[in-house]
Amino acid sequence: MTRVRALDAGKKCTSCHREGFVGYANTPRVANQKLDYLIKTLSDFRDNKRPNMPSMTALVRNFSADDIAAMAHYLAGL
């Protein structure tokens, strides 16, 4: 949790994924998703393999593998 807070992504993430990461309309729910899916998706955004969401790419561009794992574990546990 400390690492997730240090990433300061919470406010940025909830602006689209909403409080509790439940999603809305065309924005997917990321809370309680499978860990492998979250790691792959965040990694793909970081590595620009999913250029369809430039805001996500920008948000995770500087995330390390450990940062992605921490965020994915947090989201999977919601």
Order of alpha helices (4+ residues) and beta strands (2+ residues): alpha-alpha-alpha-alpha-alpha
